Amino acid sequence: MTYYVAFLSDIHSNLPALKAVIKSMEGRRIDYVAFLGDLVGYYPWPNEVCDIGSSLFDYAVMGNHDYSIISNDFTGYNDLAIIADSMNAKSIDSGCLSYLKSLRTQIDLTMDSIHMLMVHGSPSDPLFEYVYPEDAYKLESNYDIIALGHTHVQYEKKLTRTTVINPGSVGQPRDGDPRAAYCVVKIGDTISVDMIRVKYDVAGTVRSVLEAGYPKFLAQRLAMGI
């Protein structure tokens, strides 16, 4: 049997970007939606994205910003991230908080004999370690797929056995392309990955972020994809 799995990551409370990705998914065959962490942080719509995510995701793992907001531990974060995440923490409702607390740090599953690991950071440090494209070779393992996020950089690396997939960031791309990012993976006799970018109203989102009182740089970086 063949399955189509949409992977999303690093939404970071960016509701307009999430809505654009959902619209894009409507025209595709998708059997499952998997989320790779950081639902919240940085931008002013945490409750709205939690509400959507809790019903949209078939599988979801916790990201470092999800963890930091529910624990109120911002150790190691830069000043702007602390400001934005503290604003998120103050505005989060009980339903969003409960959903974030329910997330696991990793999910191990099998689809049609394909063994897959989902984490936000890395297999050895699911919350905080960054795995950039040039480091993906270190993840060769007995898994057929390792799906992760955290870097906000979209990539696919085929190793000897393991395919490492990072769908990029829905809400704050950092690979020079401001469009929202996600991917759809075809899982069957073979594995194929469709990396997707989606235009959304970045300028309007920047204005809304600034109007909500969030740090100026965090708003402006959306237009640059950095």
C-alpha positions in Angstrom: 0.0 0.0 0.0 1.1 3.6 -0.7 0.7 6.4 1.8 1.2 10.1 1.3 2.4 12.0 4.4 2.5 15.8 4.6 5.3 17.0 7.0 5.1 20.4 8.5 7.5 22.0 11.0 8.3 25.3 12.8 4.9 27.1 12.4 5.9 29.5 15.2 2.4 31.0 15.7 2.3 32.3 12.2 -1.3 31.8 11.4 -1.4 33.3 7.8 1.4 31.0 6.7 -0.3 28.0 8.2 -3.5 28.8 6.5 -1.7 29.1 3.1 -0.1 25.7 3.6 -3.4 24.1 4.5 -4.9 25.6 1.3 -2.1 24.1 -0.7 -2.6 20.7 0.8 -6.3 20.7 -0.2 -5.3 20.0 -3.8 -3.1 17.0 -3.0 -3.6 13.4 -1.9 -2.6 13.4 1.7 -3.3 10.4 4.0 -1.6 11.7 7.1 -0.3 15.1 8.4 2.8 14.9 10.6 4.2 17.8 12.6 7.8 18.1 13.6 7.7 20.7 16.4 7.6 24.4 17.3 3.9 25.1 16.9 4.3 28.3 19.0 6.9 31.1 19.6 7.9 34.2 17.7 4.6 35.4 16.4 1.2 36.5 17.8 -1.3 33.7 17.0 -0.4 30.8 19.4 -3.9 29.9 20.3 -5.2 29.9 16.8 -2.4 27.6 15.5 -2.8 25.3 18.5 -6.5 25.0 17.8 -5.9 24.1 14.1 -2.9 21.9 14.9 -4.7 19.8 17.5 -7.3 18.7 14.9 -5.1 18.7 11.8 -2.1 16.6 12.9 -2.2 12.8 12.9 1.2 12.7 14.5 3.1 15.6 16.3 6.2 16.0 18.3 7.3 18.8 20.6 9.8 21.5 19.6 12.2 23.5 21.7 10.0 26.6 21.7 6.9 24.5 22.7 8.9 23.1 25.6 10.3 26.5 26.6 6.9 28.2 26.6 5.2 25.5 28.7 8.2 25.3 31.1 9.0 29.1 31.1 12.6 28.1 30.6 14.3 30.3 28.0 17.9 29.4 28.8 20.2 30.0 25.9 17.7 32.0 23.8 18.5 35.3 22.3 16.8 38.4 23.7 14.3 38.8 20.9 13.2 35.2 21.1 12.8 35.6 24.9 10.6 38.7 24.4 8.4 37.1 21.8 8.1 33.7 23.5 7.3 35.4 26.8 4.5 37.3 25.0 3.2 34.0 23.7 3.4 32.4 27.1 1.3 35.2 28.6 -1.4 34.9 25.9 -1.7 31.1 25.7 -5.0 29.7 26.8 -5.5 26.5 28.8 -6.5 24.5 25.7 -3.3 25.4 23.9 -1.2 24.8 27.0 -2.7 21.4 27.5 -2.1 20.4 23.9 1.5 21.4 24.0 2.1 19.5 27.2 0.6 16.4 25.5 3.3 16.3 22.8 6.0 13.7 22.9 9.6 14.5 22.0 9.9 11.7 19.4 7.6 9.3 17.5 8.8 6.0 16.1 6.4 4.4 13.6 6.1 2.1 10.7 4.1 2.5 7.5 4.0 -0.3 4.9 7.3 -1.7 6.3 9.0 1.8 6.2 10.5 2.5 9.6 10.4 6.2 10.5 11.6 8.4 13.3 10.1 11.9 13.9 11.9 14.4 16.1 12.3 18.2 16.1 16.1 18.4 16.6 18.0 15.2 16.2 17.7 11.5 17.3 20.3 12.1 20.1 18.8 15.5 21.2 15.2 15.7 20.1 14.6 19.2 21.2 17.7 21.3 20.8 20.3 19.9 18.4 20.5 21.4 14.9 21.0 19.1 11.9 21.9 21.1 8.9 22.1 19.6 5.4 25.9 19.2 5.6 25.5 17.2 8.9 22.8 14.9 7.7 25.2 12.1 6.8 25.8 11.5 10.6 22.2 10.2 10.8 22.7 7.0 8.8 20.9 4.3 10.8 18.4 1.5 10.7 15.6 3.9 10.0 14.3 4.3 6.5 13.2 7.9 7.2 14.3 10.4 9.8 12.1 13.5 9.7 13.2 16.5 11.6 12.9 20.3 11.7 14.5 23.0 13.9 16.9 24.5 11.3 14.1 26.2 9.3 16.1 25.0 6.2 14.3 22.7 3.7 16.3 19.7 2.5 16.3 16.0 1.7 19.4 13.8 2.0 19.4 10.2 0.7 22.0 8.2 2.6 22.8 4.5 2.1 19.7 3.4 3.9 18.2 6.4 5.6 16.5 9.3 4.0 16.8 12.5 6.1 13.9 14.9 5.5 13.5 18.5 6.8 10.4 20.1 5.4 11.6 23.6 6.3 9.6 26.1 8.2 6.0 27.0 7.7 6.2 30.2 9.8 9.8 31.5 9.6 11.9 30.2 6.7 15.6 30.8 7.0 16.9 29.5 3.7 16.5 32.7 1.8 13.0 32.0 0.5 10.2 33.7 2.4 7.5 31.4 1.1 6.1 28.9 3.6 7.6 25.5 3.4 6.4 21.9 3.8 6.8 18.6 2.0 4.8 15.5 1.0 6.4 12.1 1.2 5.2 9.2 -0.8 5.8 6.0 1.2 5.4 2.6 -0.6 7.8 0.3 -2.4 10.0 3.4 -2.7 10.3 6.7 -0.9 9.9 9.9 -2.8 9.8 13.5 -1.5 8.0 16.5 -2.9 9.4 19.7 -1.4 6.8 22.5 -1.6 6.8 26.3 -1.2 3.7 28.4 -0.8 3.2 32.1 -1.2 1.2 33.9 1.4 0.7 37.5 2.4 4.0 38.2 4.0 3.7 42.0 3.9 0.3 41.8 5.7 1.7 39.4 8.2 4.7 41.7 9.0 2.3 44.6 9.6 0.1 42.4 11.9 3.2 41.2 13.9 4.4 44.8 14.4 0.9 46.0 15.4 0.8 43.2 18.0 4.0 44.7 19.6 6.4 41.9 18.7 10.0 42.7 18.0 10.7 44.5 14.7 13.4 42.2 13.5 11.3 39.1 14.0 8.7 40.7 11.7 11.1 42.0 9.1 12.9 38.7 8.7 9.8 37.1 7.3 10.1 39.2 4.2 13.7 38.1 3.7 13.4 34.5 4.5 16.3 34.6 7.0 
